Amino acid sequence: MKTTWGSEVEAVLNSGVSLEPFGVQGWALPQVDALAAIERLRGLGVPVVGGDAFERKSGELVLAYANWCCELFPGEEIASYVDRSALVARRFVSEYRGRDPYFAIVPRT
């Protein structure tokens, strides 16, 4: 099943490394680019529901088995969720201390 995010969201994320070898639609972005993508998604009003960390080892991406998620609270306004999810994502990405990290960001569809 292919997920459709829309062209604006796809343009934010598709500059990274393809995750097709993992059987996943999407891209992993280096740390600085991931932080910029989170801000761009926030600007588009798109919540980040979560993501996964990867590390580049010997030229290949490997799953780091570290991730985050951010669910919509019952009754939460979407604008608040957008801001809160960006904060959670930024915190995870900026505090991650793996070697040569990349991040797959999952926007809400």
Gaussian input, Z-matrix of N, CA and C with variables (Angstrom, degrees):
# hf/3-21g

backbone

0 1
 N
 C     1     B1
 C     2     B2     1     A1
 N     3     B3     2     A2     1     D1
 C     4     B4     3     A3     2     D2
 C     5     B5     4     A4     3     D3
 N     6     B6     5     A5     4     D4
 C     7     B7     6     A6     5     D5
 C     8     B8     7     A7     6     D6
 N     9     B9     8     A8     7     D7
 C    10    B10     9     A9     8     D8
 C    11    B11    10    A10     9     D9
 N    12    B12    11    A11    10    D10
 C    13    B13    12    A12    11    D11
 C    14    B14    13    A13    12    D12
 N    15    B15    14    A14    13    D13
 C    16    B16    15    A15    14    D14
 C    17    B17    16    A16    15    D15
 N    18    B18    17    A17    16    D16
 C    19    B19    18    A18    17    D17
 C    20    B20    19    A19    18    D18
 N    21    B21    20    A20    19    D19
 C    22    B22    21    A21    20    D20
 C    23    B23    22    A22    21    D21
 N    24    B24    23    A23    22    D22
 C    25    B25    24    A24    23    D23
 C    26    B26    25    A25    24    D24
 N    27    B27    26    A26    25    D25
 C    28    B28    27    A27    26    D26
 C    29    B29    28    A28    27    D27
 N    30    B30    29    A29    28    D28
 C    31    B31    30    A30    29    D29
 C    32    B32    31    A31    30    D30
 N    33    B33    32    A32    31    D31
 C    34    B34    33    A33    32    D32
 C    35    B35    34    A34    33    D33
 N    36    B36    35    A35    34    D34
 C    37    B37    36    A36    35    D35
 C    38    B38    37    A37    36    D36
 N    39    B39    38    A38    37    D37
 C    40    B40    39    A39    38    D38
 C    41    B41    40    A40    39    D39
 N    42    B42    41    A41    40    D40
 C    43    B43    42    A42    41    D41
 C    44    B44    43    A43    42    D42
 N    45    B45    44    A44    43    D43
 C    46    B46    45    A45    44    D44
 C    47    B47    46    A46    45    D45
 N    48    B48    47    A47    46    D46
 C    49    B49    48    A48    47    D47
 C    50    B50    49    A49    48    D48
 N    51    B51    50    A50    49    D49
 C    52    B52    51    A51    50    D50
 C    53    B53    52    A52    51    D51
 N    54    B54    53    A53    52    D52
 C    55    B55    54    A54    53    D53
 C    56    B56    55    A55    54    D54
 N    57    B57    56    A56    55    D55
 C    58    B58    57    A57    56    D56
 C    59    B59    58    A58    57    D57
 N    60    B60    59    A59    58    D58
 C    61    B61    60    A60    59    D59
 C    62    B62    61    A61    60    D60
 N    63    B63    62    A62    61    D61
 C    64    B64    63    A63    62    D62
 C    65    B65    64    A64    63    D63
 N    66    B66    65    A65    64    D64
 C    67    B67    66    A66    65    D65
 C    68    B68    67    A67    66    D66
 N    69    B69    68    A68    67    D67
 C    70    B70    69    A69    68    D68
 C    71    B71    70    A70    69    D69
 N    72    B72    71    A71    70    D70
 C    73    B73    72    A72    71    D71
 C    74    B74    73    A73    72    D72
 N    75    B75    74    A74    73    D73
 C    76    B76    75    A75    74    D74
 C    77    B77    76    A76    75    D75
 N    78    B78    77    A77    76    D76
 C    79    B79    78    A78    77    D77
 C    80    B80    79    A79    78    D78
 N    81    B81    80    A80    79    D79
 C    82    B82    81    A81    80    D80
 C    83    B83    82    A82    81    D81
 N    84    B84    83    A83    82    D82
 C    85    B85    84    A84    83    D83
 C    86    B86    85    A85    84    D84
 N    87    B87    86    A86    85    D85
 C    88    B88    87    A87    86    D86
 C    89    B89    88    A88    87    D87
 N    90    B90    89    A89    88    D88
 C    91    B91    90    A90    89    D89
 C    92    B92    91    A91    90    D90
 N    93    B93    92    A92    91    D91
 C    94    B94    93    A93    92    D92
 C    95    B95    94    A94    93    D93
 N    96    B96    95    A95    94    D94
 C    97    B97    96    A96    95    D95
 C    98    B98    97    A97    96    D96
 N    99    B99    98    A98    97    D97
 C   100   B100    99    A99    98    D98
 C   101   B101   100   A100    99    D99
 N   102   B102   101   A101   100   D100
 C   103   B103   102   A102   101   D101
 C   104   B104   103   A103   102   D102
 N   105   B105   104   A104   103   D103
 C   106   B106   105   A105   104   D104
 C   107   B107   106   A106   105   D105
 N   108   B108   107   A107   106   D106
 C   109   B109   108   A108   107   D107
 C   110   B110   109   A109   108   D108
 N   111   B111   110   A110   109   D109
 C   112   B112   111   A111   110   D110
 C   113   B113   112   A112   111   D111
 N   114   B114   113   A113   112   D112
 C   115   B115   114   A114   113   D113
 C   116   B116   115   A115   114   D114
 N   117   B117   116   A116   115   D115
 C   118   B118   117   A117   116   D116
 C   119   B119   118   A118   117   D117
 N   120   B120   119   A119   118   D118
 C   121   B121   120   A120   119   D119
 C   122   B122   121   A121   120   D120
 N   123   B123   122   A122   121   D121
 C   124   B124   123   A123   122   D122
 C   125   B125   124   A124   123   D123
 N   126   B126   125   A125   124   D124
 C   127   B127   126   A126   125   D125
 C   128   B128   127   A127   126   D126
 N   129   B129   128   A128   127   D127
 C   130   B130   129   A129   128   D128
 C   131   B131   130   A130   129   D129
 N   132   B132   131   A131   130   D130
 C   133   B133   132   A132   131   D131
 C   134   B134   133   A133   132   D132
 N   135   B135   134   A134   133   D133
 C   136   B136   135   A135   134   D134
 C   137   B137   136   A136   135   D135
 N   138   B138   137   A137   136   D136
 C   139   B139   138   A138   137   D137
 C   140   B140   139   A139   138   D138
 N   141   B141   140   A140   139   D139
 C   142   B142   141   A141   140   D140
 C   143   B143   142   A142   141   D141
 N   144   B144   143   A143   142   D142
 C   145   B145   144   A144   143   D143
 C   146   B146   145   A145   144   D144
 N   147   B147   146   A146   145   D145
 C   148   B148   147   A147   146   D146
 C   149   B149   148   A148   147   D147
 N   150   B150   149   A149   148   D148
 C   151   B151   150   A150   149   D149
 C   152   B152   151   A151   150   D150
 N   153   B153   152   A152   151   D151
 C   154   B154   153   A153   152   D152
 C   155   B155   154   A154   153   D153
 N   156   B156   155   A155   154   D154
 C   157   B157   156   A156   155   D155
 C   158   B158   157   A157   156   D156
 N   159   B159   158   A158   157   D157
 C   160   B160   159   A159   158   D158
 C   161   B161   160   A160   159   D159
 N   162   B162   161   A161   160   D160
 C   163   B163   162   A162   161   D161
 C   164   B164   163   A163   162   D162
 N   165   B165   164   A164   163   D163
 C   166   B166   165   A165   164   D164
 C   167   B167   166   A166   165   D165
 N   168   B168   167   A167   166   D166
 C   169   B169   168   A168   167   D167
 C   170   B170   169   A169   168   D168
 N   171   B171   170   A170   169   D169
 C   172   B172   171   A171   170   D170
 C   173   B173   172   A172   171   D171
 N   174   B174   173   A173   172   D172
 C   175   B175   174   A174   173   D173
 C   176   B176   175   A175   174   D174
 N   177   B177   176   A176   175   D175
 C   178   B178   177   A177   176   D176
 C   179   B179   178   A178   177   D177
 N   180   B180   179   A179   178   D178
 C   181   B181   180   A180   179   D179
 C   182   B182   181   A181   180   D180
 N   183   B183   182   A182   181   D181
 C   184   B184   183   A183   182   D182
 C   185   B185   184   A184   183   D183
 N   186   B186   185   A185   184   D184
 C   187   B187   186   A186   185   D185
 C   188   B188   187   A187   186   D186
 N   189   B189   188   A188   187   D187
 C   190   B190   189   A189   188   D188
 C   191   B191   190   A190   189   D189
 N   192   B192   191   A191   190   D190
 C   193   B193   192   A192   191   D191
 C   194   B194   193   A193   192   D192
 N   195   B195   194   A194   193   D193
 C   196   B196   195   A195   194   D194
 C   197   B197   196   A196   195   D195
 N   198   B198   197   A197   196   D196
 C   199   B199   198   A198   197   D197
 C   200   B200   199   A199   198   D198
 N   201   B201   200   A200   199   D199
 C   202   B202   201   A201   200   D200
 C   203   B203   202   A202   201   D201
 N   204   B204   203   A203   202   D202
 C   205   B205   204   A204   203   D203
 C   206   B206   205   A205   204   D204
 N   207   B207   206   A206   205   D205
 C   208   B208   207   A207   206   D206
 C   209   B209   208   A208   207   D207
 N   210   B210   209   A209   208   D208
 C   211   B211   210   A210   209   D209
 C   212   B212   211   A211   210   D210
 N   213   B213   212   A212   211   D211
 C   214   B214   213   A213   212   D212
 C   215   B215   214   A214   213   D213
 N   216   B216   215   A215   214   D214
 C   217   B217   216   A216   215   D215
 C   218   B218   217   A217   216   D216
 N   219   B219   218   A218   217   D217
 C   220   B220   219   A219   218   D218
 C   221   B221   220   A220   219   D219
 N   222   B222   221   A221   220   D220
 C   223   B223   222   A222   221   D221
 C   224   B224   223   A223   222   D222
 N   225   B225   224   A224   223   D223
 C   226   B226   225   A225   224   D224
 C   227   B227   226   A226   225   D225
 N   228   B228   227   A227   226   D226
 C   229   B229   228   A228   227   D227
 C   230   B230   229   A229   228   D228
 N   231   B231   230   A230   229   D229
 C   232   B232   231   A231   230   D230
 C   233   B233   232   A232   231   D231
 N   234   B234   233   A233   232   D232
 C   235   B235   234   A234   233   D233
 C   236   B236   235   A235   234   D234
 N   237   B237   236   A236   235   D235
 C   238   B238   237   A237   236   D236
 C   239   B239   238   A238   237   D237
 N   240   B240   239   A239   238   D238
 C   241   B241   240   A240   239   D239
 C   242   B242   241   A241   240   D240
 N   243   B243   242   A242   241   D241
 C   244   B244   243   A243   242   D242
 C   245   B245   244   A244   243   D243
 N   246   B246   245   A245   244   D244
 C   247   B247   246   A246   245   D245
 C   248   B248   247   A247   246   D246
 N   249   B249   248   A248   247   D247
 C   250   B250   249   A249   248   D248
 C   251   B251   250   A250   249   D249
 N   252   B252   251   A251   250   D250
 C   253   B253   252   A252   251   D251
 C   254   B254   253   A253   252   D252
 N   255   B255   254   A254   253   D253
 C   256   B256   255   A255   254   D254
 C   257   B257   256   A256   255   D255
 N   258   B258   257   A257   256   D256
 C   259   B259   258   A258   257   D257
 C   260   B260   259   A259   258   D258
 N   261   B261   260   A260   259   D259
 C   262   B262   261   A261   260   D260
 C   263   B263   262   A262   261   D261
 N   264   B264   263   A263   262   D262
 C   265   B265   264   A264   263   D263
 C   266   B266   265   A265   264   D264
 N   267   B267   266   A266   265   D265
 C   268   B268   267   A267   266   D266
 C   269   B269   268   A268   267   D267
 N   270   B270   269   A269   268   D268
 C   271   B271   270   A270   269   D269
 C   272   B272   271   A271   270   D270
 N   273   B273   272   A272   271   D271
 C   274   B274   273   A273   272   D272
 C   275   B275   274   A274   273   D273
 N   276   B276   275   A275   274   D274
 C   277   B277   276   A276   275   D275
 C   278   B278   277   A277   276   D276
 N   279   B279   278   A278   277   D277
 C   280   B280   279   A279   278   D278
 C   281   B281   280   A280   279   D279
 N   282   B282   281   A281   280   D280
 C   283   B283   282   A282   281   D281
 C   284   B284   283   A283   282   D282
 N   285   B285   284   A284   283   D283
 C   286   B286   285   A285   284   D284
 C   287   B287   286   A286   285   D285
 N   288   B288   287   A287   286   D286
 C   289   B289   288   A288   287   D287
 C   290   B290   289   A289   288   D288
 N   291   B291   290   A290   289   D289
 C   292   B292   291   A291   290   D290
 C   293   B293   292   A292   291   D291
 N   294   B294   293   A293   292   D292
 C   295   B295   294   A294   293   D293
 C   296   B296   295   A295   294   D294
 N   297   B297   296   A296   295   D295
 C   298   B298   297   A297   296   D296
 C   299   B299   298   A298   297   D297
 N   300   B300   299   A299   298   D298
 C   301   B301   300   A300   299   D299
 C   302   B302   301   A301   300   D300
 N   303   B303   302   A302   301   D301
 C   304   B304   303   A303   302   D302
 C   305   B305   304   A304   303   D303
 N   306   B306   305   A305   304   D304
 C   307   B307   306   A306   305   D305
 C   308   B308   307   A307   306   D306
 N   309   B309   308   A308   307   D307
 C   310   B310   309   A309   308   D308
 C   311   B311   310   A310   309   D309
 N   312   B312   311   A311   310   D310
 C   313   B313   312   A312   311   D311
 C   314   B314   313   A313   312   D312
 N   315   B315   314   A314   313   D313
 C   316   B316   315   A315   314   D314
 C   317   B317   316   A316   315   D315
 N   318   B318   317   A317   316   D316
 C   319   B319   318   A318   317   D317
 C   320   B320   319   A319   318   D318
 N   321   B321   320   A320   319   D319
 C   322   B322   321   A321   320   D320
 C   323   B323   322   A322   321   D321
 N   324   B324   323   A323   322   D322
 C   325   B325   324   A324   323   D323
 C   326   B326   325   A325   324   D324

   B1=1.4382
   B2=1.5272
   B3=1.2948
   B4=1.4627
   B5=1.5258
   B6=1.3216
   B7=1.4568
   B8=1.5190
   B9=1.3179
   B10=1.4534
   B11=1.5165
   B12=1.3203
   B13=1.4527
   B14=1.5153
   B15=1.2890
   B16=1.4538
   B17=1.5156
   B18=1.3154
   B19=1.4632
   B20=1.5250
   B21=1.3433
   B22=1.4703
   B23=1.5249
   B24=1.3214
   B25=1.4657
   B26=1.5204
   B27=1.3151
   B28=1.4598
   B29=1.5268
   B30=1.3221
   B31=1.4680
   B32=1.5266
   B33=1.3241
   B34=1.4656
   B35=1.5229
   B36=1.3243
   B37=1.4641
   B38=1.5240
   B39=1.3197
   B40=1.4687
   B41=1.5226
   B42=1.3157
   B43=1.4648
   B44=1.5233
   B45=1.3055
   B46=1.4614
   B47=1.5132
   B48=1.3198
   B49=1.4638
   B50=1.5274
   B51=1.3266
   B52=1.4642
   B53=1.5261
   B54=1.3274
   B55=1.4673
   B56=1.5252
   B57=1.3265
   B58=1.4625
   B59=1.5240
   B60=1.3625
   B61=1.4697
   B62=1.5341
   B63=1.3391
   B64=1.4632
   B65=1.5282
   B66=1.3344
   B67=1.4530
   B68=1.5194
   B69=1.3301
   B70=1.4604
   B71=1.5219
   B72=1.3309
   B73=1.4571
   B74=1.5198
   B75=1.3014
   B76=1.4555
   B77=1.5056
   B78=1.3382
   B79=1.4469
   B80=1.5181
   B81=1.3056
   B82=1.4619
   B83=1.5234
   B84=1.3153
   B85=1.4616
   B86=1.5184
   B87=1.3461
   B88=1.4628
   B89=1.5317
   B90=1.3161
   B91=1.4633
   B92=1.5338
   B93=1.3174
   B94=1.4739
   B95=1.5235
   B96=1.3243
   B97=1.4617
   B98=1.5246
   B99=1.3269
   B100=1.4679
   B101=1.5243
   B102=1.3245
   B103=1.4657
   B104=1.5284
   B105=1.3218
   B106=1.4664
   B107=1.5273
   B108=1.3252
   B109=1.4643
   B110=1.5293
   B111=1.3143
   B112=1.4692
   B113=1.5264
   B114=1.3194
   B115=1.4701
   B116=1.5230
   B117=1.3205
   B118=1.4702
   B119=1.5225
   B120=1.3320
   B121=1.4648
   B122=1.5290
   B123=1.3172
   B124=1.4708
   B125=1.5254
   B126=1.3299
   B127=1.4601
   B128=1.5208
   B129=1.3276
   B130=1.4659
   B131=1.5283
   B132=1.3355
   B133=1.4587
   B134=1.5124
   B135=1.3395
   B136=1.4648
   B137=1.5244
   B138=1.3355
   B139=1.4626
   B140=1.5268
   B141=1.3228
   B142=1.4675
   B143=1.5244
   B144=1.3331
   B145=1.4668
   B146=1.5225
   B147=1.3396
   B148=1.4596
   B149=1.5103
   B150=1.3203
   B151=1.4513
   B152=1.5128
   B153=1.3151
   B154=1.4631
   B155=1.5157
   B156=1.3245
   B157=1.4630
   B158=1.5228
   B159=1.3134
   B160=1.4594
   B161=1.5173
   B162=1.3128
   B163=1.4586
   B164=1.5195
   B165=1.3249
   B166=1.4643
   B167=1.5220
   B168=1.3294
   B169=1.4649
   B170=1.5193
   B171=1.3178
   B172=1.4683
   B173=1.5254
   B174=1.3303
   B175=1.4551
   B176=1.5170
   B177=1.3235
   B178=1.4670
   B179=1.5202
   B180=1.3156
   B181=1.4596
   B182=1.5206
   B183=1.3251
   B184=1.4646
   B185=1.5274
   B186=1.3078
   B187=1.4539
   B188=1.5145
   B189=1.3217
   B190=1.4661
   B191=1.5329
   B192=1.3270
   B193=1.4706
   B194=1.5215
   B195=1.3250
   B196=1.4627
   B197=1.5258
   B198=1.3162
   B199=1.4593
   B200=1.5190
   B201=1.2973
   B202=1.4577
   B203=1.5207
   B204=1.3238
   B205=1.4581
   B206=1.5228
   B207=1.3107
   B208=1.4651
   B209=1.5264
   B210=1.3173
   B211=1.4591
   B212=1.5243
   B213=1.3024
   B214=1.4585
   B215=1.5276
   B216=1.3274
   B217=1.4663
   B218=1.5307
   B219=1.3256
   B220=1.4700
   B221=1.5311
   B222=1.3196
   B223=1.4564
   B224=1.5214
   B225=1.3311
   B226=1.4661
   B227=1.5247
   B228=1.3123
   B229=1.4670
   B230=1.5259
   B231=1.3270
   B232=1.4673
   B233=1.5262
   B234=1.3253
   B235=1.4737
   B236=1.5268
   B237=1.3126
   B238=1.4705
   B239=1.5184
   B240=1.3294
   B241=1.4635
   B242=1.5260
   B243=1.3156
   B244=1.4716
   B245=1.5255
   B246=1.3201
   B247=1.4691
   B248=1.5281
   B249=1.3282
   B250=1.4709
   B251=1.5267
   B252=1.3319
   B253=1.4668
   B254=1.5282
   B255=1.3307
   B256=1.4680
   B257=1.5253
   B258=1.3267
   B259=1.4638
   B260=1.5294
   B261=1.3265
   B262=1.4712
   B263=1.5310
   B264=1.3356
   B265=1.4660
   B266=1.5283
   B267=1.3408
   B268=1.4753
   B269=1.5180
   B270=1.3148
   B271=1.4650
   B272=1.5338
   B273=1.3376
   B274=1.4611
   B275=1.5273
   B276=1.3291
   B277=1.4654
   B278=1.5267
   B279=1.3127
   B280=1.4663
   B281=1.5249
   B282=1.3296
   B283=1.4637
   B284=1.5274
   B285=1.3315
   B286=1.4668
   B287=1.5294
   B288=1.3116
   B289=1.4640
   B290=1.5296
   B291=1.3036
   B292=1.4594
   B293=1.5148
   B294=1.3125
   B295=1.4609
   B296=1.5246
   B297=1.3235
   B298=1.4641
   B299=1.5337
   B300=1.3456
   B301=1.4593
   B302=1.5283
   B303=1.3146
   B304=1.4587
   B305=1.5215
   B306=1.3322
   B307=1.4567
   B308=1.5211
   B309=1.3203
   B310=1.4597
   B311=1.5221
   B312=1.3026
   B313=1.4595
   B314=1.5208
   B315=1.3336
   B316=1.4630
   B317=1.5292
   B318=1.3399
   B319=1.4596
   B320=1.5295
   B321=1.3063
   B322=1.4649
   B323=1.5209
   B324=1.3068
   B325=1.4710
   B326=1.5060
   A1=109.16
   A2=115.96
   A3=120.84
   A4=109.71
   A5=115.74
   A6=121.18
   A7=108.93
   A8=116.49
   A9=120.99
   A10=108.61
   A11=115.95
   A12=121.10
   A13=112.56
   A14=118.12
   A15=120.98
   A16=109.72
   A17=115.53
   A18=120.15
   A19=113.04
   A20=118.27
   A21=119.48
   A22=111.20
   A23=116.45
   A24=120.64
   A25=109.99
   A26=116.74
   A27=119.71
   A28=111.13
   A29=117.52
   A30=121.09
   A31=111.57
   A32=117.38
   A33=121.26
   A34=110.56
   A35=117.04
   A36=121.17
   A37=115.39
   A38=118.35
   A39=119.58
   A40=115.66
   A41=117.65
   A42=119.85
   A43=112.18
   A44=116.61
   A45=120.31
   A46=113.42
   A47=114.75
   A48=123.16
   A49=108.21
   A50=117.05
   A51=121.33
   A52=111.21
   A53=114.93
   A54=120.76
   A55=112.14
   A56=117.04
   A57=120.51
   A58=113.08
   A59=119.90
   A60=118.53
   A61=113.34
   A62=116.71
   A63=121.50
   A64=111.20
   A65=116.33
   A66=120.33
   A67=112.91
   A68=115.81
   A69=121.72
   A70=109.17
   A71=115.19
   A72=118.67
   A73=107.65
   A74=117.48
   A75=120.66
   A76=112.09
   A77=114.34
   A78=121.56
   A79=109.23
   A80=116.11
   A81=122.17
   A82=107.26
   A83=115.29
   A84=121.74
   A85=110.69
   A86=117.77
   A87=119.86
   A88=109.60
   A89=116.58
   A90=122.33
   A91=113.43
   A92=117.68
   A93=120.96
   A94=110.60
   A95=117.02
   A96=120.74
   A97=111.39
   A98=117.24
   A99=120.80
   A100=110.52
   A101=116.68
   A102=120.01
   A103=110.92
   A104=117.04
   A105=120.88
   A106=110.71
   A107=117.48
   A108=121.52
   A109=111.06
   A110=116.94
   A111=120.82
   A112=109.72
   A113=116.71
   A114=120.40
   A115=111.32
   A116=116.80
   A117=119.69
   A118=110.71
   A119=117.32
   A120=120.12
   A121=110.36
   A122=116.53
   A123=120.44
   A124=109.89
   A125=116.35
   A126=120.68
   A127=113.58
   A128=116.26
   A129=121.20
   A130=111.95
   A131=116.69
   A132=120.41
   A133=113.56
   A134=116.40
   A135=121.54
   A136=109.64
   A137=117.71
   A138=120.03
   A139=111.41
   A140=115.51
   A141=122.40
   A142=106.40
   A143=116.63
   A144=119.43
   A145=112.52
   A146=116.48
   A147=119.50
   A148=111.55
   A149=114.44
   A150=119.78
   A151=111.91
   A152=114.55
   A153=122.72
   A154=110.36
   A155=115.28
   A156=121.44
   A157=109.55
   A158=114.96
   A159=123.94
   A160=106.77
   A161=116.54
   A162=121.41
   A163=108.28
   A164=114.73
   A165=119.49
   A166=107.74
   A167=115.16
   A168=121.57
   A169=108.34
   A170=115.53
   A171=121.51
   A172=111.25
   A173=116.01
   A174=120.89
   A175=115.25
   A176=118.44
   A177=122.49
   A178=110.06
   A179=116.53
   A180=119.64
   A181=109.53
   A182=116.01
   A183=121.53
   A184=107.72
   A185=115.39
   A186=120.87
   A187=109.56
   A188=116.83
   A189=121.69
   A190=112.13
   A191=117.16
   A192=121.94
   A193=111.54
   A194=115.09
   A195=122.68
   A196=106.45
   A197=116.61
   A198=119.40
   A199=110.57
   A200=115.17
   A201=121.28
   A202=108.85
   A203=115.52
   A204=120.45
   A205=108.94
   A206=115.15
   A207=121.43
   A208=107.36
   A209=116.07
   A210=121.27
   A211=111.27
   A212=114.51
   A213=121.77
   A214=108.79
   A215=116.47
   A216=120.78
   A217=109.57
   A218=118.04
   A219=119.89
   A220=110.07
   A221=115.89
   A222=121.18
   A223=115.29
   A224=117.84
   A225=120.63
   A226=110.50
   A227=116.13
   A228=121.36
   A229=108.54
   A230=116.20
   A231=119.90
   A232=110.81
   A233=118.26
   A234=120.33
   A235=110.90
   A236=116.97
   A237=120.49
   A238=110.65
   A239=115.70
   A240=120.37
   A241=110.76
   A242=116.89
   A243=120.67
   A244=109.79
   A245=116.85
   A246=120.68
   A247=111.97
   A248=116.29
   A249=119.84
   A250=111.17
   A251=116.99
   A252=119.34
   A253=110.89
   A254=117.14
   A255=120.33
   A256=110.36
   A257=116.84
   A258=120.91
   A259=111.18
   A260=116.85
   A261=121.27
   A262=110.04
   A263=116.66
   A264=120.78
   A265=111.38
   A266=116.65
   A267=120.26
   A268=110.97
   A269=116.51
   A270=120.41
   A271=110.17
   A272=117.00
   A273=119.85
   A274=110.61
   A275=116.52
   A276=120.94
   A277=111.01
   A278=117.94
   A279=119.78
   A280=112.91
   A281=117.69
   A282=120.57
   A283=113.58
   A284=117.21
   A285=120.07
   A286=109.53
   A287=117.24
   A288=121.02
   A289=114.28
   A290=117.32
   A291=119.36
   A292=111.30
   A293=115.54
   A294=121.58
   A295=109.86
   A296=117.07
   A297=124.77
   A298=110.90
   A299=117.09
   A300=120.36
   A301=114.35
   A302=113.72
   A303=124.21
   A304=106.48
   A305=115.85
   A306=119.31
   A307=110.73
   A308=115.68
   A309=122.23
   A310=106.40
   A311=116.34
   A312=122.51
   A313=108.04
   A314=115.78
   A315=120.77
   A316=109.00
   A317=116.64
   A318=119.54
   A319=110.23
   A320=115.86
   A321=120.11
   A322=108.46
   A323=116.02
   A324=120.06
   A325=111.29
   D1=127.77
   D2=-178.75
   D3=-96.43
   D4=130.44
   D5=177.88
   D6=-87.67
   D7=136.31
   D8=177.09
   D9=-109.80
   D10=118.83
   D11=-179.27
   D12=-98.59
   D13=-17.83
   D14=-173.21
   D15=97.97
   D16=153.41
   D17=-172.58
   D18=-66.03
   D19=-35.30
   D20=-179.50
   D21=-65.67
   D22=-44.80
   D23=-179.92
   D24=-68.44
   D25=-43.01
   D26=179.29
   D27=-61.17
   D28=-37.74
   D29=178.59
   D30=-63.95
   D31=-30.94
   D32=178.16
   D33=-70.20
   D34=-39.00
   D35=-170.20
   D36=-96.03
   D37=-25.15
   D38=-168.03
   D39=-78.92
   D40=10.25
   D41=177.67
   D42=-85.89
   D43=-4.29
   D44=-176.83
   D45=-90.73
   D46=-161.78
   D47=-179.84
   D48=-87.86
   D49=129.60
   D50=-179.16
   D51=-61.46
   D52=140.76
   D53=177.27
   D54=-100.86
   D55=11.96
   D56=178.31
   D57=-55.62
   D58=-36.22
   D59=177.18
   D60=-60.35
   D61=-19.23
   D62=177.92
   D63=-93.30
   D64=1.15
   D65=-177.71
   D66=75.93
   D67=25.23
   D68=-175.59
   D69=-124.94
   D70=136.04
   D71=172.66
   D72=-78.31
   D73=128.40
   D74=177.45
   D75=140.38
   D76=-172.15
   D77=-174.59
   D78=-140.07
   D79=153.67
   D80=173.62
   D81=-110.32
   D82=133.98
   D83=-176.44
   D84=-112.16
   D85=143.73
   D86=172.69
   D87=-59.23
   D88=159.96
   D89=-172.38
   D90=-51.28
   D91=-50.94
   D92=-178.13
   D93=-62.75
   D94=-42.81
   D95=179.35
   D96=-67.78
   D97=-35.73
   D98=178.00
   D99=-63.61
   D100=-42.56
   D101=178.19
   D102=-62.80
   D103=-40.70
   D104=177.69
   D105=-66.17
   D106=-39.73
   D107=179.63
   D108=-64.27
   D109=-39.40
   D110=178.12
   D111=-60.25
   D112=-42.94
   D113=178.99
   D114=-67.08
   D115=-39.17
   D116=178.47
   D117=-65.19
   D118=-41.09
   D119=177.41
   D120=-63.48
   D121=-41.86
   D122=177.33
   D123=-58.71
   D124=-43.12
   D125=178.26
   D126=-63.23
   D127=-28.49
   D128=177.10
   D129=-84.39
   D130=-5.81
   D131=-178.05
   D132=78.38
   D133=25.65
   D134=-177.98
   D135=-105.85
   D136=119.45
   D137=177.00
   D138=-70.38
   D139=150.80
   D140=173.94
   D141=-102.32
   D142=112.07
   D143=-176.51
   D144=-80.68
   D145=-15.56
   D146=178.28
   D147=163.16
   D148=-165.75
   D149=179.45
   D150=176.94
   D151=173.13
   D152=-178.19
   D153=-127.56
   D154=148.51
   D155=175.60
   D156=-97.64
   D157=142.45
   D158=174.35
   D159=-129.37
   D160=161.29
   D161=172.81
   D162=-132.60
   D163=143.84
   D164=177.97
   D165=-89.25
   D166=121.05
   D167=178.32
   D168=-131.21
   D169=126.28
   D170=-178.18
   D171=51.98
   D172=39.47
   D173=176.48
   D174=81.51
   D175=-3.17
   D176=-177.55
   D177=-115.38
   D178=145.86
   D179=172.65
   D180=-79.95
   D181=136.07
   D182=174.08
   D183=-128.19
   D184=142.75
   D185=178.77
   D186=-66.04
   D187=131.86
   D188=-177.67
   D189=-91.38
   D190=-4.01
   D191=-179.18
   D192=57.10
   D193=39.14
   D194=174.05
   D195=-133.00
   D196=136.46
   D197=-177.76
   D198=-154.71
   D199=173.53
   D200=175.68
   D201=-140.43
   D202=161.33
   D203=173.76
   D204=-146.71
   D205=158.62
   D206=179.70
   D207=-149.16
   D208=109.28
   D209=-178.00
   D210=-96.35
   D211=153.30
   D212=175.45
   D213=-70.96
   D214=126.80
   D215=176.84
   D216=-75.32
   D217=147.33
   D218=175.46
   D219=-56.44
   D220=129.21
   D221=178.85
   D222=79.33
   D223=-1.27
   D224=-178.62
   D225=-72.62
   D226=134.80
   D227=175.49
   D228=-67.46
   D229=144.49
   D230=-177.33
   D231=-61.95
   D232=-37.24
   D233=179.75
   D234=-62.92
   D235=-38.86
   D236=177.17
   D237=-66.75
   D238=-39.72
   D239=178.85
   D240=-63.97
   D241=-41.67
   D242=178.01
   D243=-57.48
   D244=-49.31
   D245=-178.90
   D246=-65.49
   D247=-45.02
   D248=-178.25
   D249=-66.15
   D250=-40.96
   D251=-179.57
   D252=-66.48
   D253=-35.43
   D254=176.42
   D255=-65.55
   D256=-40.16
   D257=178.33
   D258=-62.88
   D259=-45.35
   D260=179.22
   D261=-62.20
   D262=-45.03
   D263=-179.47
   D264=-64.66
   D265=-46.27
   D266=179.07
   D267=-59.27
   D268=-42.68
   D269=-178.62
   D270=-62.03
   D271=-47.31
   D272=-179.46
   D273=-61.34
   D274=-50.27
   D275=-175.78
   D276=-64.30
   D277=-44.59
   D278=-176.66
   D279=-72.15
   D280=-28.61
   D281=-179.01
   D282=-91.39
   D283=-8.12
   D284=-179.03
   D285=-66.82
   D286=132.55
   D287=-173.91
   D288=-116.10
   D289=21.27
   D290=176.85
   D291=-70.36
   D292=169.16
   D293=-178.71
   D294=-86.57
   D295=127.27
   D296=179.47
   D297=49.36
   D298=61.15
   D299=-173.26
   D300=-78.46
   D301=148.27
   D302=172.49
   D303=-130.44
   D304=154.86
   D305=-175.91
   D306=-135.51
   D307=131.28
   D308=171.27
   D309=-93.07
   D310=122.56
   D311=-178.20
   D312=-104.28
   D313=131.86
   D314=-179.19
   D315=-110.38
   D316=106.80
   D317=176.99
   D318=-81.36
   D319=157.67
   D320=176.01
   D321=-72.19
   D322=134.28
   D323=179.68
   D324=-93.17

